[in-house]
Amino acid sequence: MEPLWKLLYLLEPAPVTLVLTAVVVTFGSALRASNYGEEMERNRDLSEASITLDRSQALMIPIMSSCSLLLMFYLFSSVSQLLTAFTAVASASSLFFCLYPYVMYLKSQLGLADPYMSRCCSKFFTRIQGLLLLLCIGIVAAWLVSGHWILNNLLGISICVAFVSHVRLQNIKICAMLLACLFVYDIFWVFFSERLFGENVMVSVATQQASNPVHTVANSLSLPGLQLITKKLELPVKIVFPRNLFGGAVPGNSADFMMLGLGDMAIPAMLLSLVLSFDYRKSRDLVNPLDIPSAKGHKYIWYALSGYAIGLVTALAAGVLTHSPQPALLYLVPATLGPVIVLSWIRNELTELWEGTMPDMNGKARLTEV
């Protein structure tokens, strides 16, 4: 156990930036998912691209995650280039999804014309969509060439936002079950996997770097500028910050970076999205004008978000004091779910919050079509 004064490290730029980034991304993912849910209610095509998980499907996530973790632990070097290619495609589409609303807002504000250019997969593409897609592909290409941690974080954040918007849960009951299972999953793979597999599986997979297929192709073709292309890549399945944030870090040395997995932002963001929808419904259902001032008391989102920040700081503090990797969900699950459950029980809204369901987008789309 390290002395308590070591906790002053948490006031350095890298930990502060990591916490602020994680809090903003988690809240932003929840907000984007909530807004996207409203868009899906109005647009049938959008609802077809989303997945709403029931209880059995949600409970399969920890099982499938464990299988994927073991697969990457044993076969990462064999599939790393394929994994990098798949991640590049997912990153480009996720970045397009995140930037598109802002581009459309600028278009409407500036009054720009946006004619249709071509048709692909039974859908029309406009000129602005085509330019935005080229920009996203360019950013992914820059990441493949340089492997810079800022580009890695940008792509990772976009994947997190897109995942939370497209993979949805029916209610907080299912979300609580998923959080409880992932709570056990994270603890097992961080604390106990070394006893069974001889190595910390979670840490080993999280710190491995993938082979860069761009470097492999350039090397085989003897293309000029090969030395400018990085051989190894940090996949954007986590956000990373150099421990010496303003002094830089040695490229390729993962020990010089602080990291947080996307799951430690995406999974709490799914809870925050449900809480945000419940807050919105409660404020929308108020009919008596005298009840409007009390609507501020229904903002469960701020309790959950504050709990997330406290849980993340606690996880970092535990890592500093024990000088060992910590399962972030060990701290994040109680810190986010706990305040929401306790507060809703005090307000006699636990049943309504627990059983409340998300709108069935696919069902509404079918009903509209009929």
RARAFEN-V272220 format. One line per field, one symbol per residue. ss: DSSP state (~ for helix, > for strand, _ for the rest). A space follows every 50 residues. Layout:
# RARAFEN-V272220
ss = ???
This chain:
# RARAFEN-V272220
ss = ___~~~~~~~~_~~~~~~~~~~~~~~~~~~~~~~~~~~~~~~_~~~~___ >>>_~~~~~~~~~~~~~~~~~~~~~~~~~~~~~~~~~~~~~~~~~~~~~~ ~~~~~~~~~~_____>>>>>__>>>>~~~~~~~~~~~~~~~~~~~~__~~ ~~~~~~~~~~~~~~~~>>>__~~~~~~~~~~~~~~~~~~~~~~~~~~___ ~~~~~~~__>>_~~~~~~~~_____~~~___>>____>>>>>________ ___~~~>>>>>_~~~~~~~~~~~~~~~~~~~~~~____~~~_~~~~~~_~ ~~~~~~~~~~~~~~~~~~~~~~_____~~~~~~~~~~~~~~~~~~~___~ ~~~~~_____~~~~~~~~~_
